[in-house]
Amino acid sequence: MGRLYYVRFKQLLIFAVFVAILVVFQFYWKTFSLLDDSRFIGNNVAFDPYSLEHDFDDYEKEEQGLDLDYEFEYDEGRNSRNEETLKSKGFEVENHEKESQEIPSNGSGMQSMKISVSMLNDKSLKGSSTESTRLSKLIWPTSLTQLNSKLLHSFNDSSMRPKWSSRRDRELLSAKLEIENANVISKSSGLYAPVYRDVSKFSRSYELMEQKLKVYIYREGEKPIFHQPKMRGIYASEGWFMKLMEGNKRFIVKDPKKAHLFYLPFGSQMLRANLSDKKKMEQYLERYVNLIAGRYRFWNRTGGSDHFLVACHDWASRITSQPMKSCIRSLCNANVARGFQIGKDTTLPVTYIHSVMNPLRKVAGKPPSERTILAFFAGSMHGYLRPILLKHWEEKEPDMKIFGPMARDAEGKRIYMEYMTSSKYCICARGYEVHTPRIVEAIFSECVPVILSDNYVPPFFEVLNWEEFSVFVRERDVPNLRNILLSISEDKYLALHLGVKNVQQHFLWHKVSVKYDLFHMILHSIWNNRLSHIKLK
């Protein structure tokens, strides 16, 4: 009898071991099957290059003209219509407007914004439990002072320390100490000191980046989501960076042991085009991270904190928040109230590109003495804020040129550009999300940007002193916009205008990157944030 129990026990033990082996095999098969092209793209994805081109770009319009933001508005609106189509097919789609408000409404963006602005001072609402519940959901806007405070506080974060130190960490620490002790530079440096937080430290940091920084690019990942830069359209910033990074000989190394930083070269807009569901996109990136962590030891050494990604699609901040939460993320949608970690993440400028041969063209702006218009805005009514801007200022004052969408023909474009070059201030009002290409567009036109977007972290915030070449206005202060601008003295305006002219070099794409241009500034922000957090045990 005892022998029978022993045999039965042995059989059960063998069966249990077999099941365990099978489970482990299936787990690793799912991870490493990503190497197979057909599996890596995704079983439920039908990729059609032709349809993708026409989903994000309108070639006829791109060939026609200027890099104007109302071109961006057209595609932004079309993408929202595409989302409605996806909803009808059962996909979960983000509602930008609702997500931005955090307050229930009856579907009217205008009504919701009225609540968020006026409810704060309405004492009659204090006794209402319903309204109190609504108020508790409100995300209070972050001021520029608070952003600066968050930036300084982030440098004391020790969560990015590696599990074990390396020679590369020691090189970074040495560079960090050199930057902290940088000598004061002379006026002949070619940099206009007022537009920087500390021009001496920036200059030394940039020099050391050029001398020391080495980046390894993972070869894993198949096109079109990986290694296929899209260089025209709304989200072209991520494509231009990918193209210039992968073709760079100064910074790229083939041996990952020599790298200080590791680039995850995927395109968020191509991921969005292939996988329309956010959950699927997040799972896709999680599988990719598992693949990288399984094949290399570098991710596990730092938890991914010396890895970086560059992504411009609105959804990029959401879909990378878990699988790539420790990475340095360069994001267009830099909303500090929506998971953007100031001091770790960096802001990717939004640049609408029409022509690959001539990516961004500076506009010959008029001198200050010939700018007779106080403020200008024209664009589609995306999001909750722009309708309020028009309600208060459309056709209200002769020096406030505030319009809805303008004509898209050649004459409309000419008028638009005439307003840009003839205005002192260009209103950069958020749409569905906090970012807008109007900021770069205003800088090209030598028009002082007025950033009307709460919780937005402007590009290169780590090194640029934005108050020296732009104006920040809280969304709730739209009714007082004209008085705010009129309160700026003429001397202060001239200083802001001079700052805009001197910061232009940092917002230009070049087919072959040049010193201090947009490519190098994006890379420097990533380098800077990594240095800021480098600590050895």
Secondary structure, DSSP 8 states (H G I E B T S, - for coil): -HHHHHHHHHHHHHHHHHHHHHHHHHHHHHHHGGGSHHHHH-TT----HHHHHHHH--HHHHHHS---HHHHHHHHHHHHHHHHHHHHTT-----HHHHHH-S--SS-HHHHHHHHHHGGG-GGGTT-HHHHHHHHT------HHHHHHHHHHHTT--TT--SS--HHHHHHHHHHHHHHT-----GGGS--GGGBS-HHHHHHHHHHHHHH--EEE-----TTTBS----SBTTHHHHHHHHHHHT-SSSB-S-GGG-SEEE--B-HHHHHHH--SHHHHHHHHHHHHHHHHHH-SHHHHHTTTTEEEEE-STTHHHHTTTTTTTSEEEES--BTTTT--BTTBEE-----BS-SSS---------GGG--EEEEEE----TTHHHHHHHHHTTT-TTEEEES----SHHHHHHHHHHHHHEEEEEEE--SSS--THHHHHHHTT-EEEEE-TTB--TTTTTB-GGGT-EE--GGGGGGHHHHHHTS-HHHHHHHHHHHHHHGGGG---SS--TTSHHHHHHHHHHHHHHHH----
